[in-house]
Amino acid sequence: MELGRVEGTVVSTAKAERLKGRKLLLVNLVGPDTKPSTNHVVAVDAVGAGEGEVVIVVRGSSARQVDDLANVPTDTSIVAIVDSIDYGGKTVFRKNS
């Protein structure tokens, strides 16, 4: 699992049948401090995430283990929206703060 921040939406009208109706989000992979990186991925959203939210993404075969994504051709899925991160004895991120 990896941390990321949703930075945008990817719209595609021509796509594989099993991707139809799925929200695709542009995610910037981040460290525990949630500072931006230069590493971005497109992820299938399984939890209703939105722009600006810190999320947990899974990649590879784990991305297809989410119940409703079992047969979806994806290599990256958003599986959780983060409420807070405690790192090094400090709270470094808290949603809505």
N, C-alpha and C positions, 0 to 999 in steps of 0.2 A: 504494500500500500504506500501511496505517496500523497503528499499535500500539494494542493494547487489553489490558485485563485481564478475564478471565472472572469474572463476579460471580454468576452463577446459571444456572439452567436454565429454559427455557420449555417447558411441556407443553401440547400441543394434540392432542386426539383427533379433532376434526373439521378436516381440512385437505386440501389438494389431493393427489390421488393420488401425484404424483411427490415429495411431501414425506414420504410415509409411510415410516417406518423411519429417518428422518433425525433426528439430535440437534440441537436448537435451543438455543443458548446466549445468555445476556444478557451483552453485552460493553460495558465502559466504555472509550471511546476515551481514550487517554492520550498525553502527550508523551514525549520521550526520557527524562525523569526518572521515568516511570511513576506519577506522582502522579495520584490520581483526578480526574475531571472531572465535569461534569453532563451529558455527552453520551453516551448509551447507544444501542446498536443490538442487534437480534436477528440472529444469524448462524447459518448452517448450518455445522456442524462437519465438516470434511473430513479431519482429522488426529488425532482422538481427544483433544482438549484437555479439561482439567478445571478445576473452580473454583479460582481463585487464580492460574492460569497467565497469563503474559504471552504474547500471541499476535500474529500478523500477520493482518490482515483485508484483503480486497479488496472493492471495491464496484462496482456498475454491471455492465457487460457482462463485466468481468474475473472477477466472482464466478461466472459460469457457464462459465468456461474450464477449471476443474479437471476432470480426466478423468471422474470418476464423477458430476459435477454438471452435465454438459453440457446436459441437458434439464430441470433442476430450476428451478422458478420462484423464484429467489432474487436479492436485490439485494446481499447481504452474505454472504461466506464466510470461514471461518477456514482459512488455507492453510499456517500454520507455527506451531510453538511455539518461543518465543525462549529461547535458552540464556544469552546475555549481551548487554549493550548497553554500548559504549564511546562516550562523548560528552564533548566538550571535554577530551580527553586523560585522562579518568578512566573507570574502569568504574563505571557508575551502576546496573547491574543484573546480577546473576548468579543463575541458577536455583539453587534449593536453598541459598541463603545467607541 
